[in-house]
């Protein structure tokens, strides 16, 4: 967010996305770099012990904790769209927020925001039914919780209409379409791997509020948080480089929540 001469940006990552003995990414290393942790709540990934471990580590490092809510889809890692009855999706999201809140409280912290994961994130960006379910869950649980999502999305619009704060999120390592939505991961260029390009995109989004699409068009992306993915090769080094690039551009890197 920008306020006069003071400029700051949040750096977030999806964490706790292992399950049982299987771990994905280096959560502990990323917690020393990011300022907000989107913690998987057990539906698309994560389990009770992992949730507790990540919450405790985040609290110890003064990293903000968000509920990373997703579809009930461990096998597909939450990246397959599921058609839900709106009330059922609302209740699944409530369940996930409440579960994470329990571990946060035991660790001495709290859930500071909510972020949909994977296919739910992309669907809620364009689908009023699923976006409405996300908004209904947050409003029922705690309307003071902000929702971290794409600026200009259907989810952002419905949240604002319901009186819920929205934090715009940008993805430095993902390709964008002209309407501001993310390219499907199945398309060439949907995931960017060149570290210099990713850092430059992150800085441009944070400083100028724009991003270049896969077709070379420049579109607005008014963001207050940049996401770095923890499940990609070299994620820790890339996250560190993104943070260094942001601070080098004169931005304070700090939590929004």
C-alpha positions as CSV (number, residue, x, y, z in Angstrom):
1,X,0.0,0.0,0.0
2,X,1.1,3.5,-0.6
3,X,0.6,6.5,1.7
4,X,2.4,9.7,0.9
5,X,6.2,9.2,1.0
6,X,5.8,6.0,3.0
7,X,5.6,2.9,0.8
8,X,5.3,-0.7,2.0
9,X,4.5,-4.1,0.5
10,X,3.7,-7.5,2.0
11,X,5.4,-10.6,0.8
12,X,3.4,-13.8,1.2
13,X,3.8,-17.5,0.5
14,X,1.6,-20.6,0.7
15,X,3.0,-22.7,3.5
16,X,2.3,-26.0,5.3
17,X,1.3,-27.7,2.1
18,X,2.6,-31.1,3.0
19,X,0.6,-34.0,4.5
20,X,1.7,-36.5,7.0
21,X,5.3,-37.6,6.4
22,X,5.3,-35.8,3.0
23,X,6.5,-32.2,2.9
24,X,6.4,-29.7,0.1
25,X,8.9,-26.9,0.1
26,X,11.1,-25.4,2.9
27,X,8.6,-23.8,5.2
28,X,11.1,-22.8,7.8
29,X,13.4,-21.1,5.4
30,X,10.6,-19.2,3.7
31,X,9.3,-18.0,7.1
32,X,12.6,-16.1,7.5
33,X,11.9,-14.2,4.3
34,X,8.1,-13.6,3.9
35,X,6.0,-11.4,6.1
36,X,2.7,-13.3,5.7
37,X,2.1,-17.1,5.7
38,X,-0.9,-18.5,3.9
39,X,-1.3,-21.8,5.9
40,X,-3.1,-24.8,4.3
41,X,-6.0,-25.8,6.5
42,X,-6.2,-29.5,5.8
43,X,-8.5,-29.7,2.8
44,X,-6.2,-29.3,-0.2
45,X,-3.1,-29.9,1.9
46,X,-1.9,-29.8,5.4
47,X,-2.7,-31.7,8.6
48,X,-3.1,-30.8,12.3
49,X,0.6,-31.3,13.2
50,X,1.7,-29.3,10.2
51,X,-0.7,-26.5,10.9
52,X,0.5,-26.3,14.5
53,X,4.1,-26.4,13.5
54,X,3.7,-23.6,11.0
55,X,1.6,-21.4,13.3
56,X,4.2,-21.7,16.1
57,X,7.1,-20.9,13.7
58,X,5.2,-18.0,12.2
59,X,4.4,-16.5,15.6
60,X,8.0,-16.8,16.7
61,X,9.1,-14.9,13.6
62,X,6.3,-12.2,13.8
63,X,5.0,-13.4,10.5
64,X,1.2,-12.8,9.9
65,X,-0.9,-15.9,9.5
66,X,-3.7,-16.3,7.0
67,X,-6.1,-19.2,6.4
68,X,-5.4,-20.7,3.0
69,X,-8.8,-22.3,2.3
70,X,-9.4,-24.6,-0.5
71,X,-11.5,-27.3,-2.0
72,X,-11.8,-30.7,-0.3
73,X,-9.3,-32.2,-2.7
74,X,-6.1,-33.7,-1.3
75,X,-5.5,-35.9,-4.3
76,X,-5.7,-32.9,-6.7
77,X,-3.9,-30.4,-4.4
78,X,-7.0,-28.2,-4.7
79,X,-6.2,-27.4,-8.3
80,X,-9.3,-29.0,-9.8
81,X,-12.5,-27.0,-9.9
82,X,-15.3,-28.5,-7.9
83,X,-18.9,-27.4,-8.2
84,X,-20.4,-26.9,-4.8
85,X,-23.7,-25.9,-3.4
86,X,-22.9,-22.4,-2.0
87,X,-23.9,-23.3,1.6
88,X,-21.7,-26.4,1.5
89,X,-18.7,-24.4,0.3
90,X,-19.4,-21.7,2.9
91,X,-19.4,-24.3,5.6
92,X,-16.2,-26.0,4.3
93,X,-14.5,-22.6,4.5
94,X,-15.8,-21.9,8.0
95,X,-14.4,-25.3,9.1
96,X,-11.0,-24.5,7.7
97,X,-10.8,-21.1,9.3
98,X,-11.9,-22.4,12.6
99,X,-9.4,-25.2,12.6
100,X,-6.5,-22.9,11.9
101,X,-7.7,-20.4,14.5
102,X,-7.4,-23.1,17.1
103,X,-3.7,-23.8,16.4
104,X,-3.0,-20.1,16.1
105,X,-4.4,-19.4,19.6
106,X,-2.4,-22.3,21.1
107,X,0.7,-20.8,19.4
108,X,0.0,-17.3,20.8
109,X,-1.2,-15.8,17.5
110,X,-4.4,-15.4,15.5
111,X,-5.8,-15.8,12.0
112,X,-5.2,-12.4,10.4
113,X,-6.8,-12.9,6.9
114,X,-8.3,-15.4,4.5
115,X,-6.9,-16.4,1.1
116,X,-8.5,-19.0,-1.2
117,X,-6.2,-21.5,-2.8
118,X,-5.7,-22.9,-6.3
119,X,-8.9,-23.6,-8.3
120,X,-11.1,-22.0,-5.6
121,X,-9.0,-18.8,-6.0
122,X,-9.3,-18.8,-9.7
123,X,-13.0,-19.7,-9.7
124,X,-14.0,-17.2,-7.1
125,X,-12.3,-14.5,-9.2
126,X,-14.9,-14.9,-11.9
127,X,-17.8,-16.9,-10.4
128,X,-20.4,-15.1,-8.2
129,X,-21.7,-18.2,-6.6
130,X,-18.3,-19.4,-5.2
131,X,-17.1,-15.9,-4.5
132,X,-20.3,-15.3,-2.5
133,X,-19.7,-18.5,-0.5
134,X,-16.2,-17.2,0.4
135,X,-17.6,-13.9,1.4
136,X,-20.4,-15.5,3.4
137,X,-18.0,-17.6,5.4
138,X,-15.7,-14.7,6.3
139,X,-18.6,-12.5,7.2
140,X,-20.1,-15.2,9.4
141,X,-16.8,-16.0,11.1
142,X,-15.3,-12.5,11.5
143,X,-16.2,-9.6,9.2
144,X,-13.0,-7.8,10.3
145,X,-10.9,-10.4,8.5
146,X,-9.6,-9.1,5.2
147,X,-9.6,-11.3,2.1
148,X,-6.4,-11.6,0.1
149,X,-7.3,-11.9,-3.6
150,X,-6.9,-10.5,-7.1
151,X,-7.8,-6.8,-7.4
152,X,-10.8,-6.2,-9.6
153,X,-12.0,-9.8,-9.3
154,X,-15.6,-10.8,-8.6
155,X,-14.5,-11.9,-5.1
156,X,-13.0,-8.5,-4.4
157,X,-16.2,-6.8,-5.6
158,X,-18.5,-8.9,-3.5
159,X,-16.3,-8.6,-0.4
160,X,-16.2,-4.8,-0.6
161,X,-20.0,-4.8,-1.1
162,X,-20.3,-6.9,2.1
163,X,-18.1,-4.5,4.1
164,X,-15.1,-6.8,4.1
165,X,-11.6,-5.4,3.5
166,X,-9.8,-6.6,0.4
167,X,-6.1,-6.8,0.0
168,X,-5.0,-6.9,-3.6
169,X,-2.5,-9.6,-4.4
170,X,0.0,-9.9,-7.3
171,X,1.9,-12.9,-8.6
172,X,5.4,-12.1,-9.8
173,X,6.0,-15.6,-11.2
174,X,2.6,-16.1,-13.0
175,X,1.4,-15.0,-16.4
176,X,-1.6,-12.7,-16.6
177,X,-4.3,-12.3,-19.2
178,X,-5.6,-9.0,-20.5
179,X,-8.6,-9.0,-18.0
180,X,-6.2,-9.2,-15.1
181,X,-6.8,-12.9,-14.3
182,X,-4.1,-15.5,-14.2
183,X,-3.2,-17.7,-17.2
184,X,-4.1,-21.4,-16.8
185,X,-1.0,-23.3,-15.6
186,X,-1.5,-25.6,-18.7
187,X,-0.5,-22.7,-21.0
188,X,3.0,-21.8,-22.1
189,X,4.3,-18.8,-20.1
190,X,1.8,-19.3,-17.3
191,X,4.6,-19.8,-14.8
192,X,7.7,-17.6,-15.0
193,X,11.1,-19.1,-14.0
194,X,13.7,-16.5,-14.8
195,X,14.7,-15.0,-11.4
196,X,15.6,-11.6,-12.9
197,X,12.2,-11.4,-14.7
198,X,10.3,-12.4,-11.6
199,X,12.1,-9.8,-9.4
200,X,11.5,-7.1,-12.0
201,X,7.8,-8.0,-12.3
202,X,7.4,-7.9,-8.5
203,X,9.0,-4.5,-8.2
204,X,6.9,-3.1,-11.1
205,X,3.7,-4.4,-9.5
206,X,4.6,-3.0,-6.1
207,X,5.9,0.4,-7.3
208,X,3.9,1.1,-10.4
209,X,0.8,-1.1,-9.8
210,X,1.0,-2.7,-13.3
211,X,2.0,-6.0,-14.8
212,X,2.7,-7.1,-18.4
213,X,0.5,-9.8,-19.8
214,X,1.5,-12.8,-21.9
215,X,0.5,-10.7,-25.0
216,X,2.7,-7.8,-24.0
217,X,-0.1,-5.6,-22.8
218,X,0.3,-3.6,-19.6
219,X,-2.6,-3.9,-17.2
220,X,-3.3,-2.3,-13.8
221,X,-2.6,-4.5,-10.7
222,X,-3.0,-2.3,-7.6
223,X,-1.5,-4.7,-5.0
224,X,-0.5,-4.5,-1.4
225,X,0.9,-8.1,-1.3
226,X,3.2,-10.1,-3.6
227,X,2.9,-13.9,-3.6
228,X,6.0,-16.1,-4.0
229,X,5.2,-19.8,-4.5
230,X,7.0,-22.1,-2.1
231,X,6.5,-25.3,-4.2
232,X,8.7,-24.3,-7.2
233,X,12.4,-25.2,-7.6
234,X,14.7,-22.7,-6.0
235,X,11.7,-21.1,-4.2
236,X,13.8,-20.0,-1.2
237,X,16.4,-18.3,-3.2
238,X,13.8,-16.7,-5.5
239,X,11.8,-15.3,-2.5
240,X,15.0,-13.8,-1.0
241,X,15.8,-12.2,-4.3
242,X,12.3,-10.8,-4.6
243,X,12.5,-9.4,-1.1
244,X,15.9,-7.8,-1.8
245,X,14.5,-6.3,-5.0
246,X,11.6,-4.8,-3.2
247,X,13.7,-3.2,-0.4
248,X,16.2,-2.1,-3.1
249,X,13.3,-0.2,-4.7
250,X,12.7,1.7,-1.4
251,X,9.8,-0.3,-0.2
252,X,9.4,-1.5,3.4
253,X,8.5,-5.2,3.4
254,X,6.0,-5.8,6.2
255,X,2.7,-7.6,6.9
256,X,-0.5,-6.0,5.9
257,X,-2.5,-7.8,8.6
